[in-house]
Amino acid sequence: MITLCVLLWPLPGQEQGLADYETEVLAVLGRHGATLISRVSNPQYTDQLPYEVQVIDLPDEAALESYLQDPDRAALSEWRDRTVARTELMRVAKVA
């Protein structure tokens, strides 16, 4: 099992665009056996603190690679480029 924490920052004025893009791209997760565990936004974001944070579970490396290469996800890349300034992925472990 892989658990990812995804941190996202919008381009200036693109908070809603980022949120809408993420809604679309996250819809692809299930095809790859992945599950969105949590998705929250931070209206007080800064350069150091992200606007949106997601926690995603994937069954394995193959599922992650498959998701990252999904053609429907790739088809949204122009939208991402118009709205997302920065994305950081962290592999994390759940704490019991």
N, C-alpha and C positions, 0 to 999 in steps of 0.2 A: 504494500500500500504506500502511495505517495500522497502527502498532504502539502499543498501549496498555499502560501499566503501571497496574494496579489495586491500590490499597492499601485494606485493610479492617480495621476495628476492631469487635469484638463489644460488645454490651451486657453488663453485668456477669453473669458466669456462663453466657453464651450462646456460648461458643467452639464447642461441638459443633453447636449450632443453626445458627450462621453457616456452618460447614463443610458441613453437610448441605444448607442452602439453596443454597450456591454450587455444590455438586455437581449439584443439580437445574437451576439456571438456566444453568450452563455447558453442559449437554447440548443447549441450544437453539442454541448457536453455529454448528454445522455447517450449519443451514438457511440461514444468511446468508453462507456462504462463509468464515466465520471459523475460525481455528485457535487452540486453547490451546497456547501454546509452553511455558509453565512455570507451575506452581502450587506454592507452598511456604508453610509455616506457621512462625510464630515463637512458641514457647511462652513466651518471655521478653518479650512485647510490653509496651509502655508507652503513655502518652498520645501520645508522639512517634513511637514505632516500631509499625508495624501488626502485627496478628496473622497476616494472610494477604496474600500478594503474588502477583499473577497477571500474566503477560505474554501478550497476545492480539494476533494478526495479523488484520486485516480487509482485504478487497480495496480498499475505497473508502468515501467518506462515506455513500453510499446503503446500503451493507451495515451500517455502524454505526447509522444511523438506523433501519433495518429491525429490527436486533437490539434496539435500545432500545425500539421500539414493538411487539415481538412479543407477541401476546395471551397466549401461554402464560407468557412471562416476567412480564407484567403480572398474571396470575392469582396469582402467587406474592408479590405485594407485601405482603400482610398478614404472611406468614412473615418477609420481609425486615424489616419494621417491628418485629417481635418479637425479632429477633436481631442486627441490624446497627446499630451506633451511628453509624458514619461510614464513608464511601467516598470515596476520592480517585482521580480518573482523571488520568493524565499521558500526553500523547503523547510518545513517545520515539523515538529512532533507534537502530538496531542499529549497533554498532561492529565494523568488520571485524577 
